[in-house]
Amino acid sequence: MPDLAIRNATRDDLSFIIGLIAHDTVLDLIDDPADAHGPEYLAAFEAITADPNQLLLVAEIDGTAVGTFQLTFTPGIFRRGAWRCSIEGVHVSPDHRNKRIGEKMTIWATDQARTRGCTMVQLTSNKKRTDAHRFYERLGFSRSHEGFKLYL
């Protein structure tokens, strides 16, 4: 497989990113890629790109977008003031799955966390994603906590 390149997302990537989210069969809310340049998405994109502790990323092979994910770097008091990295919104396009792209994205994210001095990488995964759970465990993640969400 050709090399995977990871770069910061641009406004032009929003349709691709939202399209991946829209094809996610686990999510209850379906986003519409046709709205990718609507004010809500643009405001979110601007907030993410303006924050030095946020990275919205696109993975590419030979200039073609094949995946996306977001990293959030959070300072904390726990563990002697340690920073942590949260991985969120991991999606690989359906025609590029099972090619180790998600693995390379996760390793890249972990390397970024180390570079920034984080002592922990964390993520949540929908309980319905049993294949993803095995995937993350294979990469060294452990099921250490139970997650909770309250949608407002």
MODELLER restraints for C-alpha pairs under 7 A, 6 or more apart:
rsr = mdl.restraints
at = mdl.atoms
rsr.add(forms.Gaussian(group=physical.xy_distance, feature=features.Distance(at['CA:2:A'], at['CA:61:A']), mean=6.45, stdev=0.5))
rsr.add(forms.Gaussian(group=physical.xy_distance, feature=features.Distance(at['CA:3:A'], at['CA:61:A']), mean=6.36, stdev=0.5))
rsr.add(forms.Gaussian(group=physical.xy_distance, feature=features.Distance(at['CA:4:A'], at['CA:59:A']), mean=6.49, stdev=0.5))
rsr.add(forms.Gaussian(group=physical.xy_distance, feature=features.Distance(at['CA:4:A'], at['CA:60:A']), mean=5.67, stdev=0.5))
rsr.add(forms.Gaussian(group=physical.xy_distance, feature=features.Distance(at['CA:4:A'], at['CA:61:A']), mean=5.15, stdev=0.5))
rsr.add(forms.Gaussian(group=physical.xy_distance, feature=features.Distance(at['CA:5:A'], at['CA:59:A']), mean=5.62, stdev=0.5))
rsr.add(forms.Gaussian(group=physical.xy_distance, feature=features.Distance(at['CA:5:A'], at['CA:60:A']), mean=5.10, stdev=0.5))
rsr.add(forms.Gaussian(group=physical.xy_distance, feature=features.Distance(at['CA:5:A'], at['CA:61:A']), mean=6.35, stdev=0.5))
rsr.add(forms.Gaussian(group=physical.xy_distance, feature=features.Distance(at['CA:6:A'], at['CA:57:A']), mean=6.64, stdev=0.5))
rsr.add(forms.Gaussian(group=physical.xy_distance, feature=features.Distance(at['CA:6:A'], at['CA:58:A']), mean=5.69, stdev=0.5))
rsr.add(forms.Gaussian(group=physical.xy_distance, feature=features.Distance(at['CA:6:A'], at['CA:59:A']), mean=4.43, stdev=0.5))
rsr.add(forms.Gaussian(group=physical.xy_distance, feature=features.Distance(at['CA:6:A'], at['CA:60:A']), mean=6.24, stdev=0.5))
rsr.add(forms.Gaussian(group=physical.xy_distance, feature=features.Distance(at['CA:7:A'], at['CA:57:A']), mean=5.60, stdev=0.5))
rsr.add(forms.Gaussian(group=physical.xy_distance, feature=features.Distance(at['CA:7:A'], at['CA:58:A']), mean=5.54, stdev=0.5))
rsr.add(forms.Gaussian(group=physical.xy_distance, feature=features.Distance(at['CA:7:A'], at['CA:59:A']), mean=6.57, stdev=0.5))
rsr.add(forms.Gaussian(group=physical.xy_distance, feature=features.Distance(at['CA:8:A'], at['CA:55:A']), mean=6.76, stdev=0.5))
rsr.add(forms.Gaussian(group=physical.xy_distance, feature=features.Distance(at['CA:8:A'], at['CA:56:A']), mean=5.90, stdev=0.5))
rsr.add(forms.Gaussian(group=physical.xy_distance, feature=features.Distance(at['CA:8:A'], at['CA:57:A']), mean=4.56, stdev=0.5))
rsr.add(forms.Gaussian(group=physical.xy_distance, feature=features.Distance(at['CA:8:A'], at['CA:58:A']), mean=6.20, stdev=0.5))
rsr.add(forms.Gaussian(group=physical.xy_distance, feature=features.Distance(at['CA:9:A'], at['CA:56:A']), mean=5.58, stdev=0.5))
rsr.add(forms.Gaussian(group=physical.xy_distance, feature=features.Distance(at['CA:9:A'], at['CA:57:A']), mean=4.90, stdev=0.5))
rsr.add(forms.Gaussian(group=physical.xy_distance, feature=features.Distance(at['CA:9:A'], at['CA:58:A']), mean=5.48, stdev=0.5))
rsr.add(forms.Gaussian(group=physical.xy_distance, feature=features.Distance(at['CA:14:A'], at['CA:36:A']), mean=5.50, stdev=0.5))
rsr.add(forms.Gaussian(group=physical.xy_distance, feature=features.Distance(at['CA:15:A'], at['CA:33:A']), mean=5.16, stdev=0.5))
rsr.add(forms.Gaussian(group=physical.xy_distance, feature=features.Distance(at['CA:15:A'], at['CA:36:A']), mean=5.06, stdev=0.5))
rsr.add(forms.Gaussian(group=physical.xy_distance, feature=features.Distance(at['CA:17:A'], at['CA:68:A']), mean=6.46, stdev=0.5))
rsr.add(forms.Gaussian(group=physical.xy_distance, feature=features.Distance(at['CA:18:A'], at['CA:31:A']), mean=6.46, stdev=0.5))
rsr.add(forms.Gaussian(group=physical.xy_distance, feature=features.Distance(at['CA:18:A'], at['CA:32:A']), mean=6.81, stdev=0.5))
rsr.add(forms.Gaussian(group=physical.xy_distance, feature=features.Distance(at['CA:18:A'], at['CA:33:A']), mean=5.15, stdev=0.5))
rsr.add(forms.Gaussian(group=physical.xy_distance, feature=features.Distance(at['CA:18:A'], at['CA:36:A']), mean=6.55, stdev=0.5))
rsr.add(forms.Gaussian(group=physical.xy_distance, feature=features.Distance(at['CA:19:A'], at['CA:33:A']), mean=5.01, stdev=0.5))
rsr.add(forms.Gaussian(group=physical.xy_distance, feature=features.Distance(at['CA:20:A'], at['CA:91:A']), mean=6.39, stdev=0.5))
rsr.add(forms.Gaussian(group=physical.xy_distance, feature=features.Distance(at['CA:20:A'], at['CA:93:A']), mean=6.26, stdev=0.5))
rsr.add(forms.Gaussian(group=physical.xy_distance, feature=features.Distance(at['CA:21:A'], at['CA:31:A']), mean=6.68, stdev=0.5))
rsr.add(forms.Gaussian(group=physical.xy_distance, feature=features.Distance(at['CA:22:A'], at['CA:30:A']), mean=5.25, stdev=0.5))
rsr.add(forms.Gaussian(group=physical.xy_distance, feature=features.Distance(at['CA:22:A'], at['CA:31:A']), mean=5.10, stdev=0.5))
rsr.add(forms.Gaussian(group=physical.xy_distance, feature=features.Distance(at['CA:22:A'], at['CA:32:A']), mean=6.21, stdev=0.5))
rsr.add(forms.Gaussian(group=physical.xy_distance, feature=features.Distance(at['CA:48:A'], at['CA:54:A']), mean=5.62, stdev=0.5))
rsr.add(forms.Gaussian(group=physical.xy_distance, feature=features.Distance(at['CA:48:A'], at['CA:55:A']), mean=6.83, stdev=0.5))
rsr.add(forms.Gaussian(group=physical.xy_distance, feature=features.Distance(at['CA:48:A'], at['CA:56:A']), mean=7.00, stdev=0.5))
rsr.add(forms.Gaussian(group=physical.xy_distance, feature=features.Distance(at['CA:49:A'], at['CA:55:A']), mean=6.85, stdev=0.5))
rsr.add(forms.Gaussian(group=physical.xy_distance, feature=features.Distance(at['CA:53:A'], at['CA:72:A']), mean=5.70, stdev=0.5))
rsr.add(forms.Gaussian(group=physical.xy_distance, feature=features.Distance(at['CA:53:A'], at['CA:73:A']), mean=4.92, stdev=0.5))
rsr.add(forms.Gaussian(group=physical.xy_distance, feature=features.Distance(at['CA:54:A'], at['CA:71:A']), mean=5.71, stdev=0.5))
rsr.add(forms.Gaussian(group=physical.xy_distance, feature=features.Distance(at['CA:54:A'], at['CA:72:A']), mean=4.70, stdev=0.5))
rsr.add(forms.Gaussian(group=physical.xy_distance, feature=features.Distance(at['CA:54:A'], at['CA:73:A']), mean=6.47, stdev=0.5))
rsr.add(forms.Gaussian(group=physical.xy_distance, feature=features.Distance(at['CA:55:A'], at['CA:70:A']), mean=5.50, stdev=0.5))
rsr.add(forms.Gaussian(group=physical.xy_distance, feature=features.Distance(at['CA:55:A'], at['CA:71:A']), mean=5.05, stdev=0.5))
rsr.add(forms.Gaussian(group=physical.xy_distance, feature=features.Distance(at['CA:55:A'], at['CA:72:A']), mean=6.58, stdev=0.5))
rsr.add(forms.Gaussian(group=physical.xy_distance, feature=features.Distance(at['CA:56:A'], at['CA:69:A']), mean=6.18, stdev=0.5))
rsr.add(forms.Gaussian(group=physical.xy_distance, feature=features.Distance(at['CA:56:A'], at['CA:70:A']), mean=4.47, stdev=0.5))
rsr.add(forms.Gaussian(group=physical.xy_distance, feature=features.Distance(at['CA:56:A'], at['CA:71:A']), mean=6.60, stdev=0.5))
rsr.add(forms.Gaussian(group=physical.xy_distance, feature=features.Distance(at['CA:57:A'], at['CA:68:A']), mean=5.49, stdev=0.5))
rsr.add(forms.Gaussian(group=physical.xy_distance, feature=features.Distance(at['CA:57:A'], at['CA:69:A']), mean=5.41, stdev=0.5))
rsr.add(forms.Gaussian(group=physical.xy_distance, feature=features.Distance(at['CA:57:A'], at['CA:70:A']), mean=5.90, stdev=0.5))
rsr.add(forms.Gaussian(group=physical.xy_distance, feature=features.Distance(at['CA:58:A'], at['CA:65:A']), mean=6.47, stdev=0.5))
rsr.add(forms.Gaussian(group=physical.xy_distance, feature=features.Distance(at['CA:58:A'], at['CA:67:A']), mean=5.71, stdev=0.5))
rsr.add(forms.Gaussian(group=physical.xy_distance, feature=features.Distance(at['CA:58:A'], at['CA:68:A']), mean=4.44, stdev=0.5))
rsr.add(forms.Gaussian(group=physical.xy_distance, feature=features.Distance(at['CA:58:A'], at['CA:69:A']), mean=6.75, stdev=0.5))
rsr.add(forms.Gaussian(group=physical.xy_distance, feature=features.Distance(at['CA:59:A'], at['CA:65:A']), mean=5.76, stdev=0.5))
rsr.add(forms.Gaussian(group=physical.xy_distance, feature=features.Distance(at['CA:59:A'], at['CA:66:A']), mean=5.67, stdev=0.5))
rsr.add(forms.Gaussian(group=physical.xy_distance, feature=features.Distance(at['CA:59:A'], at['CA:67:A']), mean=4.84, stdev=0.5))
rsr.add(forms.Gaussian(group=physical.xy_distance, feature=features.Distance(at['CA:59:A'], at['CA:68:A']), mean=5.87, stdev=0.5))
rsr.add(forms.Gaussian(group=physical.xy_distance, feature=features.Distance(at['CA:60:A'], at['CA:66:A']), mean=5.35, stdev=0.5))
rsr.add(forms.Gaussian(group=physical.xy_distance, feature=features.Distance(at['CA:60:A'], at['CA:67:A']), mean=6.96, stdev=0.5))
rsr.add(forms.Gaussian(group=physical.xy_distance, feature=features.Distance(at['CA:66:A'], at['CA:92:A']), mean=5.83, stdev=0.5))
rsr.add(forms.Gaussian(group=physical.xy_distance, feature=features.Distance(at['CA:66:A'], at['CA:93:A']), mean=5.35, stdev=0.5))
rsr.add(forms.Gaussian(group=physical.xy_distance, feature=features.Distance(at['CA:66:A'], at['CA:96:A']), mean=6.49, stdev=0.5))
rsr.add(forms.Gaussian(group=physical.xy_distance, feature=features.Distance(at['CA:67:A'], at['CA:91:A']), mean=5.47, stdev=0.5))
rsr.add(forms.Gaussian(group=physical.xy_distance, feature=features.Distance(at['CA:67:A'], at['CA:92:A']), mean=4.13, stdev=0.5))
rsr.add(forms.Gaussian(group=physical.xy_distance, feature=features.Distance(at['CA:67:A'], at['CA:93:A']), mean=5.83, stdev=0.5))
rsr.add(forms.Gaussian(group=physical.xy_distance, feature=features.Distance(at['CA:68:A'], at['CA:90:A']), mean=5.82, stdev=0.5))
rsr.add(forms.Gaussian(group=physical.xy_distance, feature=features.Distance(at['CA:68:A'], at['CA:91:A']), mean=5.40, stdev=0.5))
rsr.add(forms.Gaussian(group=physical.xy_distance, feature=features.Distance(at['CA:68:A'], at['CA:92:A']), mean=6.56, stdev=0.5))
rsr.add(forms.Gaussian(group=physical.xy_distance, feature=features.Distance(at['CA:69:A'], at['CA:88:A']), mean=5.97, stdev=0.5))
rsr.add(forms.Gaussian(group=physical.xy_distance, feature=features.Distance(at['CA:69:A'], at['CA:89:A']), mean=4.94, stdev=0.5))
rsr.add(forms.Gaussian(group=physical.xy_distance, feature=features.Distance(at['CA:69:A'], at['CA:90:A']), mean=4.36, stdev=0.5))
rsr.add(forms.Gaussian(group=physical.xy_distance, feature=features.Distance(at['CA:69:A'], at['CA:91:A']), mean=6.45, stdev=0.5))
rsr.add(forms.Gaussian(group=physical.xy_distance, feature=features.Distance(at['CA:70:A'], at['CA:87:A']), mean=5.88, stdev=0.5))
rsr.add(forms.Gaussian(group=physical.xy_distance, feature=features.Distance(at['CA:70:A'], at['CA:88:A']), mean=5.12, stdev=0.5))
rsr.add(forms.Gaussian(group=physical.xy_distance, feature=features.Distance(at['CA:70:A'], at['CA:89:A']), mean=5.88, stdev=0.5))
rsr.add(forms.Gaussian(group=physical.xy_distance, feature=features.Distance(at['CA:71:A'], at['CA:85:A']), mean=6.52, stdev=0.5))
rsr.add(forms.Gaussian(group=physical.xy_distance, feature=features.Distance(at['CA:71:A'], at['CA:86:A']), mean=5.60, stdev=0.5))
rsr.add(forms.Gaussian(group=physical.xy_distance, feature=features.Distance(at['CA:71:A'], at['CA:87:A']), mean=4.87, stdev=0.5))
rsr.add(forms.Gaussian(group=physical.xy_distance, feature=features.Distance(at['CA:71:A'], at['CA:88:A']), mean=6.33, stdev=0.5))
rsr.add(forms.Gaussian(group=physical.xy_distance, feature=features.Distance(at['CA:72:A'], at['CA:85:A']), mean=5.56, stdev=0.5))
rsr.add(forms.Gaussian(group=physical.xy_distance, feature=features.Distance(at['CA:72:A'], at['CA:86:A']), mean=5.09, stdev=0.5))
rsr.add(forms.Gaussian(group=physical.xy_distance, feature=features.Distance(at['CA:72:A'], at['CA:87:A']), mean=6.72, stdev=0.5))
rsr.add(forms.Gaussian(group=physical.xy_distance, feature=features.Distance(at['CA:73:A'], at['CA:83:A']), mean=6.75, stdev=0.5))
rsr.add(forms.Gaussian(group=physical.xy_distance, feature=features.Distance(at['CA:73:A'], at['CA:84:A']), mean=5.76, stdev=0.5))
rsr.add(forms.Gaussian(group=physical.xy_distance, feature=features.Distance(at['CA:73:A'], at['CA:85:A']), mean=4.57, stdev=0.5))
rsr.add(forms.Gaussian(group=physical.xy_distance, feature=features.Distance(at['CA:73:A'], at['CA:86:A']), mean=6.49, stdev=0.5))
rsr.add(forms.Gaussian(group=physical.xy_distance, feature=features.Distance(at['CA:74:A'], at['CA:83:A']), mean=5.46, stdev=0.5))
rsr.add(forms.Gaussian(group=physical.xy_distance, feature=features.Distance(at['CA:74:A'], at['CA:84:A']), mean=5.32, stdev=0.5))
rsr.add(forms.Gaussian(group=physical.xy_distance, feature=features.Distance(at['CA:74:A'], at['CA:85:A']), mean=6.32, stdev=0.5))
rsr.add(forms.Gaussian(group=physical.xy_distance, feature=features.Distance(at['CA:75:A'], at['CA:81:A']), mean=6.83, stdev=0.5))
rsr.add(forms.Gaussian(group=physical.xy_distance, feature=features.Distance(at['CA:75:A'], at['CA:82:A']), mean=6.24, stdev=0.5))
rsr.add(forms.Gaussian(group=physical.xy_distance, feature=features.Distance(at['CA:75:A'], at['CA:83:A']), mean=4.31, stdev=0.5))
rsr.add(forms.Gaussian(group=physical.xy_distance, feature=features.Distance(at['CA:75:A'], at['CA:84:A']), mean=6.51, stdev=0.5))
rsr.add(forms.Gaussian(group=physical.xy_distance, feature=features.Distance(at['CA:76:A'], at['CA:82:A']), mean=5.58, stdev=0.5))
rsr.add(forms.Gaussian(group=physical.xy_distance, feature=features.Distance(at['CA:76:A'], at['CA:83:A']), mean=5.77, stdev=0.5))
rsr.add(forms.Gaussian(group=physical.xy_distance, feature=features.Distance(at['CA:82:A'], at['CA:118:A']), mean=6.42, stdev=0.5))
rsr.add(forms.Gaussian(group=physical.xy_distance, feature=features.Distance(at['CA:82:A'], at['CA:119:A']), mean=6.08, stdev=0.5))
rsr.add(forms.Gaussian(group=physical.xy_distance, feature=features.Distance(at['CA:83:A'], at['CA:117:A']), mean=6.82, stdev=0.5))
rsr.add(forms.Gaussian(group=physical.xy_distance, feature=features.Distance(at['CA:83:A'], at['CA:118:A']), mean=4.55, stdev=0.5))
rsr.add(forms.Gaussian(group=physical.xy_distance, feature=features.Distance(at['CA:83:A'], at['CA:119:A']), mean=6.15, stdev=0.5))
rsr.add(forms.Gaussian(group=physical.xy_distance, feature=features.Distance(at['CA:84:A'], at['CA:118:A']), mean=4.87, stdev=0.5))
rsr.add(forms.Gaussian(group=physical.xy_distance, feature=features.Distance(at['CA:84:A'], at['CA:119:A']), mean=5.93, stdev=0.5))
rsr.add(forms.Gaussian(group=physical.xy_distance, feature=features.Distance(at['CA:84:A'], at['CA:120:A']), mean=4.84, stdev=0.5))
rsr.add(forms.Gaussian(group=physical.xy_distance, feature=features.Distance(at['CA:84:A'], at['CA:121:A']), mean=5.76, stdev=0.5))
rsr.add(forms.Gaussian(group=physical.xy_distance, feature=features.Distance(at['CA:85:A'], at['CA:113:A']), mean=5.83, stdev=0.5))
rsr.add(forms.Gaussian(group=physical.xy_distance, feature=features.Distance(at['CA:85:A'], at['CA:118:A']), mean=6.43, stdev=0.5))
rsr.add(forms.Gaussian(group=physical.xy_distance, feature=features.Distance(at['CA:85:A'], at['CA:120:A']), mean=6.30, stdev=0.5))
rsr.add(forms.Gaussian(group=physical.xy_distance, feature=features.Distance(at['CA:85:A'], at['CA:121:A']), mean=4.71, stdev=0.5))
rsr.add(forms.Gaussian(group=physical.xy_distance, feature=features.Distance(at['CA:85:A'], at['CA:122:A']), mean=6.20, stdev=0.5))
rsr.add(forms.Gaussian(group=physical.xy_distance, feature=features.Distance(at['CA:86:A'], at['CA:121:A']), mean=5.79, stdev=0.5))
rsr.add(forms.Gaussian(group=physical.xy_distance, feature=features.Distance(at['CA:86:A'], at['CA:122:A']), mean=4.84, stdev=0.5))
rsr.add(forms.Gaussian(group=physical.xy_distance, feature=features.Distance(at['CA:86:A'], at['CA:123:A']), mean=5.47, stdev=0.5))
rsr.add(forms.Gaussian(group=physical.xy_distance, feature=features.Distance(at['CA:87:A'], at['CA:122:A']), mean=6.32, stdev=0.5))
rsr.add(forms.Gaussian(group=physical.xy_distance, feature=features.Distance(at['CA:87:A'], at['CA:123:A']), mean=5.12, stdev=0.5))
rsr.add(forms.Gaussian(group=physical.xy_distance, feature=features.Distance(at['CA:88:A'], at['CA:123:A']), mean=6.37, stdev=0.5))
rsr.add(forms.Gaussian(group=physical.xy_distance, feature=features.Distance(at['CA:92:A'], at['CA:102:A']), mean=6.72, stdev=0.5))
rsr.add(forms.Gaussian(group=physical.xy_distance, feature=features.Distance(at['CA:110:A'], at['CA:121:A']), mean=6.70, stdev=0.5))
rsr.add(forms.Gaussian(group=physical.xy_distance, feature=features.Distance(at['CA:113:A'], at['CA:121:A']), mean=6.97, stdev=0.5))
